[in-house]
Amino acid sequence: MNITVYCGANSGNSEIYKKSAENFGNWIVKNNYSLIYGGGKSGLMGIIADIVLKGGCKAVGVMPVFLKEKEAAHQSLTEFITVNTMTERKKIMIERGEVYVALPGGPGTLEEISEVISWAKIGQNIKPCILFNINGYYDNLKNMYDTMVVEGFLTEEDRKKILFSYDFDEIEKFISEYEISKVK
């Protein structure tokens, strides 16, 4: 299974984020999954990619030229795809992914996972969306989605298609039981 991961090119201010990235990488290896991600070698991105590669699994990076010149691209990936724009990058990561997971990150991480979540609501994404909510990182976003339901901007059914968790058993169950949203 191809796991598209959105996460920080930084490691954050707490060791818990690094440890969660290590745990996530080990979960990918344990299940013999493949990693699809942004292609960087720093931050949480690099931690996950290094563990996946050391574990003998595939790691595919997708990075636009302008970021490749700015950031340090991972040099040891199974496959590295260079594109011209962020739009192309996101398209490839979405097409190749079978599950989308956001670990802690910045505005880019939030934008990328939000896109696949919103696409699920309109039937353009039929795959699970998960926010790896370590240390309550995504609690405020979870509350916002719950507010959308209360205020009538999101159905309860669609809200249930978004998992906020850091429990691997819960994540596995969510993936295995995931049902495609019905567009209304």
Backbone bond lengths (Angstrom), bond angles and torsions (degrees), N, CA, C in turn:
res aa  C-N    CA-C-N  psi(-1)  N-CA   C-N-CA  omega(-1)  CA-C   N-CA-C  phi
1 M - - - 1.442 - - 1.534 108.26 -
2 N 1.314 115.62 136.54 1.467 121.46 177.38 1.522 110.08 -90.61
3 I 1.331 116.10 120.06 1.454 122.14 179.46 1.525 108.00 -104.01
4 T 1.326 116.79 112.35 1.464 120.55 174.87 1.516 107.48 -84.64
5 V 1.328 115.34 122.88 1.459 121.45 -176.81 1.522 109.40 -115.22
6 Y 1.329 113.69 129.66 1.457 122.11 172.19 1.522 106.43 -110.45
7 C 1.334 117.32 127.93 1.466 119.73 179.98 1.518 109.78 -165.55
8 G 1.318 114.52 176.99 1.453 121.08 -174.44 1.515 115.01 -72.37
9 A 1.334 114.57 144.42 1.458 121.49 169.49 1.529 108.78 -83.57
10 N 1.322 115.78 -1.78 1.463 123.58 171.61 1.525 107.22 -111.90
11 S 1.333 115.49 168.85 1.463 120.05 -177.81 1.516 113.37 -102.28
12 G 1.322 118.26 -4.18 1.461 120.36 -177.63 1.511 111.62 80.32
13 N 1.325 115.42 179.86 1.461 121.22 -174.92 1.519 114.32 -96.01
14 S 1.314 117.25 -2.67 1.459 120.63 -176.70 1.522 110.01 -124.71
15 E 1.312 115.55 141.36 1.466 121.17 177.58 1.523 112.13 -60.44
16 I 1.330 116.61 -23.83 1.468 119.87 -178.25 1.529 111.58 -60.79
17 Y 1.319 117.85 -30.82 1.469 120.62 179.69 1.525 110.89 -71.31
18 K 1.312 116.60 -41.19 1.472 120.01 175.84 1.528 110.25 -62.92
19 K 1.320 115.79 -45.12 1.468 120.66 -179.31 1.524 110.76 -63.18
20 S 1.344 116.62 -39.78 1.469 119.15 179.34 1.525 110.68 -66.68
21 A 1.331 117.81 -36.21 1.463 120.78 176.59 1.531 110.21 -65.34
22 E 1.327 116.84 -40.43 1.464 120.49 176.03 1.525 110.45 -61.39
23 N 1.326 116.12 -46.75 1.468 120.17 179.33 1.520 111.41 -61.27
24 F 1.327 116.13 -39.77 1.456 119.99 -179.99 1.534 110.44 -66.40
25 G 1.312 117.10 -44.41 1.467 120.67 175.99 1.516 111.87 -58.84
26 N 1.332 116.22 -42.33 1.471 120.12 178.06 1.522 111.86 -65.44
27 W 1.329 117.25 -34.57 1.468 120.68 176.29 1.531 110.32 -63.98
28 I 1.330 117.19 -41.83 1.468 120.89 177.05 1.529 109.81 -59.57
29 V 1.329 116.17 -46.93 1.468 121.05 -179.10 1.532 110.71 -63.97
30 K 1.316 116.58 -46.67 1.472 121.32 -179.07 1.522 111.46 -55.15
31 N 1.319 116.76 -36.47 1.458 121.65 -178.47 1.527 113.53 -94.29
32 N 1.328 116.15 1.81 1.463 122.01 -178.84 1.534 111.82 56.93
33 Y 1.328 115.89 38.95 1.461 121.82 175.94 1.522 109.07 -85.59
34 S 1.314 115.41 173.38 1.469 122.15 174.29 1.524 109.00 -114.75
35 L 1.318 115.32 149.81 1.453 122.87 179.98 1.526 110.40 -102.66
36 I 1.320 115.81 129.66 1.461 122.72 170.31 1.530 104.51 -117.39
37 Y 1.324 117.55 124.23 1.462 118.80 -176.10 1.524 110.38 -156.09
38 G 1.328 116.12 -173.88 1.456 121.85 -172.77 1.515 117.51 -74.05
39 G 1.322 119.32 -7.62 1.459 121.68 171.66 1.515 116.94 91.42
40 G 1.314 118.68 2.38 1.461 120.65 -178.58 1.511 112.91 -82.36
41 K 1.340 114.74 159.98 1.468 119.13 178.01 1.528 112.13 -107.54
42 S 1.333 116.85 -1.26 1.464 119.68 -178.75 1.522 111.10 -105.86
43 G 1.316 115.22 168.04 1.449 122.12 174.64 1.514 113.43 62.29
44 L 1.336 114.45 -155.46 1.465 120.13 -179.30 1.522 110.89 -62.74
45 M 1.341 116.12 -34.35 1.474 120.26 177.69 1.522 111.05 -54.96
46 G 1.326 115.55 -51.10 1.462 120.89 -177.11 1.517 112.79 -65.45
47 I 1.328 116.34 -39.18 1.467 120.68 179.27 1.526 110.21 -58.90
48 I 1.325 116.10 -49.87 1.470 120.16 -178.55 1.526 110.45 -63.35
49 A 1.328 116.78 -47.78 1.472 120.45 -178.26 1.526 111.20 -59.42
50 D 1.326 117.36 -44.18 1.468 120.24 -179.21 1.527 111.53 -61.09
51 I 1.325 117.25 -42.92 1.461 120.66 -179.62 1.526 110.81 -66.86
52 V 1.327 116.38 -42.45 1.465 120.40 179.44 1.531 110.19 -61.56
53 L 1.305 116.82 -44.77 1.465 120.64 179.85 1.530 111.78 -66.08
54 K 1.323 116.62 -44.86 1.476 119.98 178.35 1.520 111.12 -61.86
55 G 1.321 116.50 -29.63 1.460 121.09 179.26 1.516 113.56 -82.24
56 G 1.326 117.50 -0.14 1.459 121.38 176.33 1.519 115.14 84.63
57 C 1.323 116.92 13.82 1.466 120.27 179.09 1.525 110.38 -99.57
58 K 1.329 115.28 167.04 1.464 121.99 -179.58 1.520 111.14 -78.21
59 A 1.336 115.20 138.53 1.463 122.06 173.13 1.517 108.11 -131.49
60 V 1.326 116.04 116.71 1.467 122.72 -178.22 1.519 108.46 -112.03
61 G 1.322 116.04 124.03 1.457 121.77 178.05 1.519 111.05 -106.82
62 V 1.328 115.70 142.93 1.466 121.66 178.84 1.523 107.03 -130.33
63 M 1.339 116.48 118.38 1.457 119.72 -174.72 1.525 111.35 -142.76
64 P 1.330 116.84 134.08 1.464 119.67 174.66 1.533 111.05 -70.03
65 V 1.307 115.93 152.62 1.466 122.55 -178.45 1.524 110.93 -53.49
66 F 1.340 117.88 -46.20 1.461 119.91 -175.24 1.531 111.84 -63.81
67 L 1.332 117.89 -31.16 1.463 120.27 176.25 1.522 110.84 -77.91
68 K 1.309 116.54 -34.72 1.465 121.09 179.17 1.527 109.68 -60.98
69 E 1.323 115.94 -36.65 1.459 120.49 178.58 1.528 111.40 -73.63
70 K 1.328 116.99 -28.17 1.457 123.59 -176.50 1.526 112.89 -89.48
71 E 1.314 116.11 -43.17 1.458 122.35 -176.77 1.522 110.26 -105.29
72 A 1.289 114.67 164.29 1.456 119.54 175.92 1.533 108.91 -85.60
73 A 1.307 115.13 113.06 1.462 120.41 177.46 1.526 108.89 -76.20
74 H 1.308 116.20 143.85 1.462 121.63 177.44 1.522 108.27 -68.68
75 Q 1.304 116.66 129.08 1.465 121.22 -174.58 1.526 114.61 -93.03
76 S 1.317 118.05 -7.66 1.466 120.22 -172.03 1.518 114.12 -114.13
77 L 1.302 117.47 18.44 1.466 120.35 -175.56 1.514 111.98 -71.46
78 T 1.311 115.32 156.78 1.457 122.00 175.39 1.523 109.74 -62.43
79 E 1.329 115.18 -39.77 1.463 121.67 178.97 1.525 108.36 -148.58
80 F 1.320 116.43 135.49 1.468 121.18 176.78 1.523 107.52 -125.48
81 I 1.327 115.18 122.30 1.465 120.62 -177.91 1.522 108.20 -110.92
82 T 1.319 115.87 123.14 1.462 121.36 176.97 1.518 108.22 -101.14
83 V 1.332 115.47 130.68 1.463 121.86 179.89 1.523 108.78 -126.16
84 N 1.330 116.03 173.79 1.465 120.03 -178.84 1.521 113.68 -90.42
85 T 1.327 117.58 -31.76 1.464 119.77 -173.09 1.527 111.83 -133.46
86 M 1.327 114.85 163.17 1.462 120.12 174.67 1.529 110.71 -64.82
87 T 1.314 116.71 -33.30 1.466 120.73 178.55 1.526 110.38 -60.90
88 E 1.335 116.51 -43.75 1.469 120.54 177.78 1.530 110.49 -64.55
89 R 1.327 115.92 -41.67 1.461 120.62 179.16 1.525 110.39 -58.57
90 K 1.325 116.07 -51.61 1.457 120.07 -178.03 1.523 111.09 -61.58
91 K 1.313 117.04 -39.45 1.468 121.17 179.98 1.534 110.91 -59.94
92 I 1.312 116.65 -47.10 1.468 120.63 -179.67 1.524 110.68 -65.25
93 M 1.327 116.89 -43.16 1.464 120.23 -179.48 1.529 111.27 -64.54
94 I 1.315 116.61 -35.94 1.463 120.60 177.80 1.524 110.34 -71.24
95 E 1.335 116.76 -45.90 1.464 120.40 -178.77 1.523 112.29 -61.90
96 R 1.307 117.04 -38.55 1.464 120.68 -176.64 1.525 113.31 -82.05
97 G 1.308 116.99 -21.83 1.457 120.58 -175.89 1.518 113.12 -78.90
98 E 1.324 115.19 149.58 1.463 122.27 173.29 1.522 110.67 -114.52
99 V 1.312 115.84 -16.17 1.460 125.05 174.87 1.520 106.04 -146.60
100 Y 1.343 116.53 142.90 1.465 121.08 179.41 1.513 108.97 -116.86
101 V 1.332 116.12 127.59 1.459 121.14 -177.62 1.516 109.45 -131.44
102 A 1.337 115.74 132.75 1.454 121.13 173.91 1.519 109.09 -109.38
103 L 1.314 116.07 120.46 1.449 121.92 167.65 1.530 106.32 -90.07
104 P 1.326 118.96 175.19 1.459 118.98 177.52 1.530 111.99 -53.77
105 G 1.310 115.23 143.22 1.463 122.22 179.17 1.511 109.41 -173.32
106 G 1.298 115.33 -170.32 1.460 121.28 -176.98 1.521 113.03 -98.89
107 P 1.325 116.27 -155.18 1.466 120.99 -177.04 1.526 113.61 -59.04
108 G 1.329 117.98 -35.09 1.462 120.13 179.40 1.516 111.90 -65.57
109 T 1.316 116.32 -41.81 1.463 121.54 176.82 1.523 110.02 -60.27
110 L 1.318 115.51 -47.63 1.463 120.71 -179.55 1.525 111.36 -62.15
111 E 1.313 116.45 -41.76 1.471 120.98 -179.71 1.523 110.57 -64.07
112 E 1.320 117.48 -42.97 1.460 120.68 -176.48 1.528 112.21 -68.30
113 I 1.336 117.85 -44.97 1.466 118.92 179.43 1.521 110.22 -70.42
114 S 1.329 117.86 -34.63 1.473 120.57 178.42 1.522 111.06 -63.22
115 E 1.320 116.31 -35.75 1.457 119.48 179.19 1.524 111.46 -62.90
116 V 1.332 117.44 -47.58 1.469 118.43 -178.53 1.524 111.63 -70.58
117 I 1.332 117.66 -29.79 1.459 120.66 175.48 1.526 109.71 -65.77
118 S 1.324 116.64 -46.69 1.476 119.48 -178.90 1.523 110.95 -67.26
119 W 1.317 117.75 -34.07 1.461 120.56 177.61 1.527 111.12 -66.32
120 A 1.335 117.22 -33.19 1.469 120.27 178.09 1.522 110.07 -62.14
121 K 1.310 116.87 -40.18 1.464 121.40 -178.08 1.526 112.10 -62.25
122 I 1.323 116.78 -31.64 1.470 120.43 -177.79 1.529 112.62 -103.34
123 G 1.332 116.28 11.70 1.454 120.61 174.52 1.515 115.79 81.36
124 Q 1.328 117.76 12.48 1.465 120.37 179.83 1.520 112.78 -96.34
125 N 1.322 116.89 -4.92 1.453 122.57 173.81 1.523 106.72 -135.89
126 I 1.308 116.45 122.41 1.462 120.36 -177.87 1.535 111.24 -109.06
127 K 1.328 116.46 21.92 1.459 120.88 -173.50 1.528 111.21 -119.60
128 P 1.331 116.97 153.45 1.462 121.43 -177.39 1.533 113.74 -63.23
129 C 1.342 114.41 144.21 1.469 122.88 176.91 1.525 108.27 -121.21
130 I 1.326 115.38 125.52 1.459 121.44 -174.24 1.522 109.67 -131.06
131 L 1.318 115.73 135.01 1.458 121.14 172.25 1.521 106.97 -108.31
132 F 1.317 116.12 113.89 1.465 123.10 -177.33 1.523 106.76 -75.68
133 N 1.307 114.65 94.42 1.461 122.56 -165.51 1.528 113.09 -88.47
134 I 1.308 116.04 57.11 1.459 120.44 -179.93 1.524 109.90 -70.92
135 N 1.307 115.88 137.22 1.464 122.22 176.77 1.532 112.65 60.65
136 G 1.344 116.28 22.97 1.462 120.34 -179.78 1.520 113.52 68.88
137 Y 1.337 116.19 20.21 1.467 120.64 -175.14 1.531 112.49 -54.19
138 Y 1.320 116.97 -39.93 1.465 120.99 -176.49 1.529 113.79 -101.72
139 D 1.320 118.25 15.94 1.467 120.67 -179.36 1.530 112.75 -57.69
140 N 1.321 117.57 -42.83 1.472 119.09 -179.48 1.527 111.71 -64.53
141 L 1.320 116.78 -37.63 1.468 120.04 177.27 1.534 110.13 -68.25
142 K 1.311 116.89 -40.46 1.462 120.91 176.23 1.525 109.87 -57.77
143 N 1.318 116.57 -45.97 1.461 120.96 177.88 1.527 111.48 -61.32
144 M 1.327 117.52 -36.74 1.468 121.00 178.53 1.524 110.70 -64.50
145 Y 1.331 116.96 -43.94 1.465 119.39 177.52 1.529 110.98 -63.18
146 D 1.332 116.70 -38.58 1.464 120.08 176.77 1.532 110.63 -64.35
147 T 1.324 116.99 -38.34 1.467 121.32 176.68 1.525 110.66 -64.25
148 M 1.321 117.74 -37.80 1.465 121.05 176.68 1.521 110.94 -58.07
149 V 1.341 116.42 -38.92 1.468 120.69 178.23 1.525 109.63 -66.69
150 V 1.325 116.35 -50.35 1.465 121.35 -178.43 1.527 111.17 -57.62
151 E 1.319 116.77 -39.39 1.461 121.96 -176.06 1.526 113.38 -88.24
152 G 1.341 117.73 0.86 1.455 121.27 174.62 1.521 116.45 83.20
153 F 1.343 117.04 21.70 1.460 120.00 178.69 1.529 113.56 -104.22
154 L 1.322 115.92 -4.27 1.455 122.18 178.76 1.525 106.66 -149.45
155 T 1.327 116.78 136.04 1.465 118.67 178.44 1.530 109.67 -78.03
156 E 1.307 114.96 155.86 1.467 120.66 176.11 1.525 109.56 -60.44
157 E 1.329 116.78 -38.57 1.464 121.55 178.83 1.537 110.68 -60.14
158 D 1.327 116.77 -45.90 1.466 119.85 179.14 1.528 111.52 -67.78
159 R 1.318 116.91 -35.44 1.475 120.38 178.84 1.522 110.62 -63.02
160 K 1.331 116.79 -35.58 1.463 120.87 -179.83 1.528 112.28 -69.22
161 K 1.328 117.25 -11.10 1.470 121.94 178.96 1.526 111.81 -84.08
162 I 1.339 117.30 -0.34 1.462 122.89 -179.29 1.519 107.40 -117.66
163 L 1.327 116.77 119.35 1.458 120.21 -179.36 1.527 110.17 -103.91
164 F 1.319 115.48 130.68 1.463 123.24 171.62 1.526 105.77 -111.59
165 S 1.320 117.56 107.90 1.462 120.53 -176.49 1.522 110.66 -163.35
166 Y 1.323 115.60 157.02 1.460 121.35 169.70 1.535 109.89 -124.82
167 D 1.319 116.09 11.60 1.454 122.53 -179.92 1.530 109.05 -94.19
168 F 1.335 116.06 116.34 1.463 119.94 -174.52 1.528 113.16 -65.27
169 D 1.320 118.02 -32.81 1.465 119.65 176.47 1.528 110.29 -64.81
170 E 1.322 116.33 -43.30 1.464 120.62 178.13 1.532 111.12 -64.50
171 I 1.322 116.22 -39.13 1.465 121.05 178.83 1.528 110.33 -64.15
172 E 1.343 116.79 -46.55 1.465 120.84 179.12 1.531 111.09 -59.97
173 K 1.325 116.31 -42.81 1.466 120.76 179.40 1.524 110.48 -63.93
174 F 1.331 116.69 -43.87 1.459 121.54 179.01 1.528 110.69 -58.96
175 I 1.317 116.79 -44.98 1.471 121.23 179.82 1.528 110.58 -64.31
176 S 1.329 116.58 -46.65 1.470 119.31 -175.15 1.528 112.60 -70.14
177 E 1.342 117.29 -27.34 1.466 120.40 -177.89 1.525 112.90 -101.19
178 Y 1.314 117.00 3.92 1.475 120.57 -174.73 1.521 111.13 -62.12
179 E 1.320 115.27 132.84 1.459 121.90 175.84 1.519 108.86 -119.14
180 I 1.305 115.95 141.26 1.463 122.44 -178.48 1.524 109.70 -63.31
181 S 1.324 115.38 137.66 1.468 120.80 176.35 1.511 110.12 -67.13
182 K 1.316 114.64 145.62 1.461 120.77 174.68 1.520 108.63 -93.81
183 V 1.311 117.26 124.27 1.450 121.64 179.86 1.516 108.76 -76.70
184 K 1.327 115.54 130.82 1.479 120.69 -178.99 1.497 110.49 -110.52
